[in-house]
Amino acid sequence: MAEALRVGIAGLGTVGASVARVLRDKAAELTRQCGRDVVVTAVSARDPKRDRGVDLTAAKWFDDPVKMAQTADIDVFVELIGGADGTALDCVTAALEAGHHVVTANKALLARHGVALAAAAEAKGVLLNYEAAVAGGIPVIKTMREAMAGNKVSRVFGILNGTCNYILTRMEAEGLGFDACLKDAQRLGYAEADPTFDIEGHDTAHKLAILTSLAFGTRIAAEEIYMEGIGNISQADIRAAGELGYRIKLLGVAQRTESGIEQRVHPTMVPTASVIAQVHGVTNAVAIETDILGELLLSGPGAGGKATASAVIGDIADIAKSRPGFQHGPVFGRPAGELEPYRKAQMRAHAGGYFIRLTVHDRVGVFAGLARRMAENEISLESIVQHSAGAGAEDRKTVVLVTHETTEAAVRRALAGMTEDRQLTDKPQVIRIERAG
Ligand SMILES: NC(=O)c1ccc[n+]([C@@H]2O[C@H](COP(=O)([O-])OP(=O)(O)OC[C@H]3O[C@@H](n4cnc5c(N)ncnc54)[C@H](OP(=O)(O)O)[C@@H]3O)[C@@H](O)[C@H]2O)c1
C-alpha cells in the first residue's frame, strides 16, 4: 500500500474539529477508498487546552499555523481558520510555497486572493481544493469543474446563505417580523452574534464570486458584485409576493448578458411553483443552466460542522487518490493565467420583471400619474393591485405593481418621476423577479 497521506489541520473550531472526528471515525473506509491511510499528523489552533471532542495527542501541536504550513511532516495543509487576510492568507501562502496541497473552506480568502493562490498552486503542481467554501456540503465545485466539462454556462444562481433563507422561511411560514426571526436564528446557532455579514449579502457574494469564475472562466471580481441584503423585507412584501404567486429568496445570480456578466445578490421573487422556491430553512441550493445539460439544481446542507466536513474530506480524499507526477486540473477550471478579465454588465442594464410596492396619497389622479410615469418609460404592467394602507393610514393606499420584462434603468427613472410628482408617501420597495424553473 502507498504511504499514508499526512494531514495538518489549522483551525479546530466547528469545521476543523468535525473534520478530525470524521477522519478518525471513517479511517478504515477512507483507507479502502483511497488505497492508503489518511492520518492527521499535525494540528494548530489558538488554545492548546480546549477539548475538541477528539483525541489529537498523536498529532504534533503547532501554536503557529504558518510554522505548521512549512513543516516537511505534512502532505496536505487544511486551512479552517477563516478570514480573508491575516493568518489564513499567511499560512495558505506558506503551505503552497512549501509545495503542500491545500484544502480550505474559506470563501472570504478565495474571493479576495483566489486567483493569486490558484497561480501559486498551479506553479507548484499541487492541488488547491475548496469544495466546502461554496454551499457547504453540496458538491457544486466538483460538479462545475469536473462533471460539466464542455458545457457553456449561461446562468448560475442559488440560495447560498442558510441564515437568510432560514429567516425568510420563518417570516413566511409564521407571519413573524424580521427581527424576531433573526433572534431565533441566533438562539439556534444559525446566525452569528454579529449577523451583518450574512444579512447584508456579503457571505453570498463571496460564494457567488467563486461560482462566477468557475462558470464563465473569468478572474474573481467579488468587489464588483451588486448587493442588497434582506434587512428591509417586511411582512407586507412577503404577503404581497404570496398573493401574486411568488416567494422571496435571497439569491446570488451570475448571468451572461450581451454587455458582460451580471453578478448580483439581492432579495428576489421566484415563482412559488419553482423548484428553488421549495428550498426551505438553512438548506442551500445552486441552479446551473448550460447549453448541453440544460438546467441542473443541487440542493442540500450549506453549513454546519458535519456537512462542511464531508466536503473537506472529499477534497482530502481526492488528494490521497492522486498520484505523484500526475498533472492536476486547474483550480478554477482553466489555468489561473488564462482566466479572462471580468467584464461587468452594468446593473442599470439588467432586464427582468419587477415587483414594486408603493405607498401613495389616496387622492384623485394618483393612479393616472403612476400609469403615466410607467408608460413614459415603456414599462408594461402584468398586474396592479391596490390595498388600503392599513389602520391609521386612511389617507394613503398601497399599490403593488408587477412589471413585464423591463430594465433597471427604466424602473429607476419611473420611480424618480413619481417622487418628483410627490405621489409617494414612503420609499418604494423594489424586488426583482427571477425566472426559475
Ligand atoms: N461553520 C460552518 O458551518 C462553515 C461552513 C462552510 C465554510 N466554513 C468556513 O470554514 C472556516 C472555519 O469556520 P468555523 O465555523 O469552523 O470557525 P470557528 O469555529 O470560529 O473556528 C476557527 C478555528 O480557527 C482557530 N484560529 C483562529 N485564529 C487562529 C490563529 N491565529 N492561529 C491558529 N488557529 C486559529 C480557532 O482556534 P481556537 O479554537 O483555539 O479559538 C478555531 O479553532 C471559515 O473559513 C468558514 O467560513 C464554515
The ligand as an SDF file (V2000), in Angstrom:
LIG
                    3D

 48 52  0  0  0  0  0  0  0  0999 V2000
  -19.1610   26.7120   10.2510 N   0  0  0  0  0  0  0  0  0  0  0  0
  -19.6610   26.3740    9.0960 C   0  0  0  0  0  0  0  0  0  0  0  0
  -20.7590   25.8230    9.0050 O   0  0  0  0  0  0  0  0  0  0  0  0
  -18.8710   26.6250    7.8210 C   0  0  0  0  0  0  0  0  0  0  0  0
  -19.4150   26.2160    6.5860 C   0  0  0  0  0  0  0  0  0  0  0  0
  -18.6770   26.4100    5.4140 C   0  0  0  0  0  0  0  0  0  0  0  0
  -17.4460   27.0340    5.4910 C   0  0  0  0  0  0  0  0  0  0  0  0
  -16.9630   27.4320    6.7040 N   0  0  0  0  0  0  0  0  0  0  0  0
  -15.6380   28.0820    6.7280 C   0  0  0  0  0  0  0  0  0  0  0  0
  -14.7520   27.2540    7.4710 O   0  0  0  0  0  0  0  0  0  0  0  0
  -13.7950   28.0730    8.1410 C   0  0  0  0  0  0  0  0  0  0  0  0
  -13.8120   27.7530    9.6330 C   0  0  0  0  0  0  0  0  0  0  0  0
  -15.0880   28.0420   10.1430 O   0  0  0  0  0  0  0  0  0  0  0  0
  -15.5460   27.5650   11.6020 P   0  0  0  0  0  0  0  0  0  0  0  0
  -17.0160   27.8170   11.6740 O   0  0  0  0  0  0  0  0  0  0  0  0
  -15.0400   26.2140   11.8900 O   0  0  0  0  0  0  0  0  0  0  0  0
  -14.7890   28.6450   12.5070 O   0  0  0  0  0  0  0  0  0  0  0  0
  -14.5320   28.6030   14.0970 P   0  0  0  0  0  0  0  0  0  0  0  0
  -15.4560   27.6420   14.7490 O   0  0  0  0  0  0  0  0  0  0  0  0
  -14.5180   30.0110   14.5470 O   0  0  0  0  0  0  0  0  0  0  0  0
  -13.0620   28.0010   14.2030 O   0  0  0  0  0  0  0  0  0  0  0  0
  -11.9080   28.7320   13.8710 C   0  0  0  0  0  0  0  0  0  0  0  0
  -10.7050   27.9750   14.3810 C   0  0  0  0  0  0  0  0  0  0  0  0
   -9.5350   28.6930   13.9940 O   0  0  0  0  0  0  0  0  0  0  0  0
   -8.6680   28.8020   15.1070 C   0  0  0  0  0  0  0  0  0  0  0  0
   -7.8700   30.0040   14.9760 N   0  0  0  0  0  0  0  0  0  0  0  0
   -8.2970   31.2930   14.9190 C   0  0  0  0  0  0  0  0  0  0  0  0
   -7.2480   32.1170   14.7810 N   0  0  0  0  0  0  0  0  0  0  0  0
   -6.1530   31.3340   14.7840 C   0  0  0  0  0  0  0  0  0  0  0  0
   -4.7480   31.6000   14.7000 C   0  0  0  0  0  0  0  0  0  0  0  0
   -4.2840   32.8550   14.5970 N   0  0  0  0  0  0  0  0  0  0  0  0
   -3.9110   30.5530   14.7520 N   0  0  0  0  0  0  0  0  0  0  0  0
   -4.3550   29.2820   14.8660 C   0  0  0  0  0  0  0  0  0  0  0  0
   -5.6610   28.9730   14.9290 N   0  0  0  0  0  0  0  0  0  0  0  0
   -6.5430   29.9920   14.8940 C   0  0  0  0  0  0  0  0  0  0  0  0
   -9.5690   28.8240   16.3260 C   0  0  0  0  0  0  0  0  0  0  0  0
   -8.8130   28.3800   17.4530 O   0  0  0  0  0  0  0  0  0  0  0  0
   -9.4640   28.1940   18.9370 P   0  0  0  0  0  0  0  0  0  0  0  0
  -10.5000   27.1070   18.7800 O   0  0  0  0  0  0  0  0  0  0  0  0
   -8.3500   27.7640   19.7870 O   0  0  0  0  0  0  0  0  0  0  0  0
  -10.0510   29.5210   19.2780 O   0  0  0  0  0  0  0  0  0  0  0  0
  -10.6460   27.8310   15.9210 C   0  0  0  0  0  0  0  0  0  0  0  0
  -10.2700   26.5180   16.2490 O   0  0  0  0  0  0  0  0  0  0  0  0
  -14.1630   29.5240    7.7820 C   0  0  0  0  0  0  0  0  0  0  0  0
  -13.4080   29.9310    6.6630 O   0  0  0  0  0  0  0  0  0  0  0  0
  -15.6300   29.4330    7.4060 C   0  0  0  0  0  0  0  0  0  0  0  0
  -16.0240   30.4480    6.5140 O   0  0  0  0  0  0  0  0  0  0  0  0
  -17.6420   27.2470    7.8590 C   0  0  0  0  0  0  0  0  0  0  0  0
  1  2  1  0
  2  3  2  0
  2  4  1  0
  4  5  1  0
  4 48  2  0
  5  6  2  0
  6  7  1  0
  7  8  2  0
  8  9  1  0
  8 48  1  0
  9 10  1  0
  9 46  1  0
 10 11  1  0
 11 12  1  0
 11 44  1  0
 12 13  1  0
 13 14  1  0
 14 15  2  0
 14 16  1  0
 14 17  1  0
 17 18  1  0
 18 19  2  0
 18 20  1  0
 18 21  1  0
 21 22  1  0
 22 23  1  0
 23 24  1  0
 23 42  1  0
 24 25  1  0
 25 26  1  0
 25 36  1  0
 26 27  1  0
 26 35  1  0
 27 28  2  0
 28 29  1  0
 29 30  1  0
 29 35  2  0
 30 31  1  0
 30 32  2  0
 32 33  1  0
 33 34  2  0
 34 35  1  0
 36 37  1  0
 36 42  1  0
 37 38  1  0
 38 39  2  0
 38 40  1  0
 38 41  1  0
 42 43  1  0
 44 45  1  0
 44 46  1  0
 46 47  1  0
M  CHG  2   8   1  16  -1
M  END
$$$$
